[in-house]
Protein backbone atom coordinates (compact mmCIF):
# COMPACT_ATOMS: atom_id res chain seq x y z
CA UNK A 1 0.00 0.00 0.00
CA UNK A 2 2.76 2.44 0.93
CA UNK A 3 4.68 1.58 -2.25
CA UNK A 4 1.57 2.13 -4.38
CA UNK A 5 1.01 5.52 -2.72
CA UNK A 6 4.61 6.56 -3.39
CA UNK A 7 4.37 5.48 -7.04
CA UNK A 8 1.11 7.41 -7.45
CA UNK A 9 2.72 10.51 -5.94
CA UNK A 10 5.72 10.21 -8.27
CA UNK A 11 3.42 9.80 -11.29
CA UNK A 12 1.34 12.86 -10.35
CA UNK A 13 4.53 14.91 -9.84
CA UNK A 14 5.86 13.89 -13.25
CA UNK A 15 2.56 14.70 -14.98
CA UNK A 16 2.27 18.16 -13.43
CA UNK A 17 5.90 19.14 -13.96
CA UNK A 18 5.93 18.04 -17.59
CA UNK A 19 2.61 19.63 -18.61
CA UNK A 20 2.59 21.41 -21.96
CA UNK A 21 2.87 25.21 -21.90
CA UNK A 22 1.32 27.33 -24.64
CA UNK A 23 4.04 29.32 -26.45
CA UNK A 24 4.11 33.05 -25.76
CA UNK A 25 2.17 35.02 -28.36
CA UNK A 26 3.97 37.46 -30.65
CA UNK A 27 1.96 40.59 -31.45
CA UNK A 28 2.68 42.75 -34.48
CA UNK A 29 0.84 46.02 -35.09
CA UNK A 30 0.72 47.36 -38.65
CA UNK A 31 0.43 50.90 -40.00
CA UNK A 32 -1.90 52.27 -41.15
CA UNK A 33 -4.14 49.47 -39.82
CA UNK A 34 -4.23 45.85 -38.77
CA UNK A 35 -2.45 43.54 -36.36
CA UNK A 36 -1.55 39.90 -35.95
CA UNK A 37 -1.10 37.53 -33.04
CA UNK A 38 0.88 34.34 -33.57
CA UNK A 39 2.73 31.50 -31.92
CA UNK A 40 5.47 29.33 -33.42
CA UNK A 41 4.52 25.90 -34.71
CA UNK A 42 5.50 22.99 -32.50
CA UNK A 43 5.11 19.29 -33.21
CA UNK A 44 1.76 18.17 -31.81
CA UNK A 45 -0.20 21.43 -32.23
CA UNK A 46 -3.38 20.91 -34.25
CA UNK A 47 -5.27 24.15 -33.50
CA UNK A 48 -4.61 27.69 -32.27
CA UNK A 49 -7.39 30.02 -31.10
CA UNK A 50 -7.19 33.74 -30.35
CA UNK A 51 -9.66 35.73 -28.24
CA UNK A 52 -9.11 39.46 -27.81
CA UNK A 53 -10.61 42.76 -26.70
CA UNK A 54 -9.41 46.32 -27.24
CA UNK A 55 -8.92 48.56 -24.19
CA UNK A 56 -11.25 46.41 -22.08
CA UNK A 57 -10.20 43.59 -19.79
CA UNK A 58 -11.90 40.21 -19.89
CA UNK A 59 -14.46 39.23 -17.29
CA UNK A 60 -13.72 35.51 -17.12
CA UNK A 61 -13.55 33.40 -20.27
CA UNK A 62 -15.45 35.61 -22.70
CA UNK A 63 -15.17 35.20 -26.46
CA UNK A 64 -14.16 38.86 -26.86
CA UNK A 65 -14.34 41.21 -29.84
CA UNK A 66 -12.11 38.82 -31.77
CA UNK A 67 -12.67 35.09 -31.42
CA UNK A 68 -11.17 32.86 -34.07
CA UNK A 69 -9.88 29.34 -34.45
CA UNK A 70 -6.83 28.95 -36.68
CA UNK A 71 -6.79 25.36 -38.01
CA UNK A 72 -3.47 25.49 -39.90
CA UNK A 73 0.01 26.89 -39.42
CA UNK A 74 1.58 28.86 -42.27
CA UNK A 75 5.27 29.54 -42.68
CA UNK A 76 5.97 27.94 -39.32
CA UNK A 77 3.49 30.02 -37.31
CA UNK A 78 -0.13 29.82 -36.19
CA UNK A 79 -1.42 33.32 -36.96
CA UNK A 80 -4.58 35.32 -36.32
CA UNK A 81 -4.70 38.47 -38.45
CA UNK A 82 -7.08 41.43 -38.39
CA UNK A 83 -6.61 43.67 -41.43
CA UNK A 84 -9.08 46.44 -40.53
CA UNK A 85 -8.61 47.59 -36.93
CA UNK A 86 -6.58 50.75 -36.35
CA UNK A 87 -4.55 50.46 -33.15
CA UNK A 88 -3.14 53.66 -31.66
CA UNK A 89 -0.13 54.16 -29.42
CA UNK A 90 -1.28 53.49 -25.85
CA UNK A 91 -4.10 51.12 -26.83
CA UNK A 92 -4.10 47.85 -24.89
CA UNK A 93 -4.92 44.55 -26.52
CA UNK A 94 -6.20 42.11 -23.89
CA UNK A 95 -6.23 38.49 -24.99
CA UNK A 96 -6.14 34.82 -24.20
CA UNK A 97 -5.04 31.99 -26.44
CA UNK A 98 -5.93 28.33 -26.68
CA UNK A 99 -3.94 25.49 -28.24
CA UNK A 100 -4.78 21.86 -28.89
CA UNK A 101 -1.54 19.95 -28.39
CA UNK A 102 -1.49 16.18 -28.83
CA UNK A 103 -5.27 16.07 -28.50
CA UNK A 104 -5.50 18.07 -25.26
CA UNK A 105 -6.51 21.73 -24.83
CA UNK A 106 -4.32 24.32 -23.10
CA UNK A 107 -5.00 28.02 -22.41
CA UNK A 108 -2.72 30.97 -21.85
CA UNK A 109 -4.79 33.55 -19.95
CA UNK A 110 -4.38 37.22 -19.01
CA UNK A 111 -2.44 38.42 -22.04
CA UNK A 112 -2.03 42.18 -22.40
CA UNK A 113 -0.11 44.14 -25.03
CA UNK A 114 0.28 47.93 -24.99
CA UNK A 115 0.86 49.46 -28.42
CA UNK A 116 4.22 51.25 -28.57
CA UNK A 117 5.26 53.56 -31.43
CA UNK A 118 8.63 51.81 -31.77
CA UNK A 119 6.98 48.44 -32.45
CA UNK A 120 4.59 49.43 -35.24
CA UNK A 121 5.42 47.79 -38.57
CA UNK A 122 4.83 49.90 -41.66
CA UNK A 123 3.27 47.90 -44.47
CA UNK A 124 4.34 48.60 -48.01
Secondary structure, 3 states (H helix, E strand, C coil): CHHHHHHHHHHHHHHHHCCCCCCCCEEEEEECCCEEEEEECCCCEEEEEEEEEECCCCCCCCCCCEEEEECCCECCEEEEEECCCCCCCCCEEEEEEEEEECCEEEEEEEEEEECCHHHEEECC
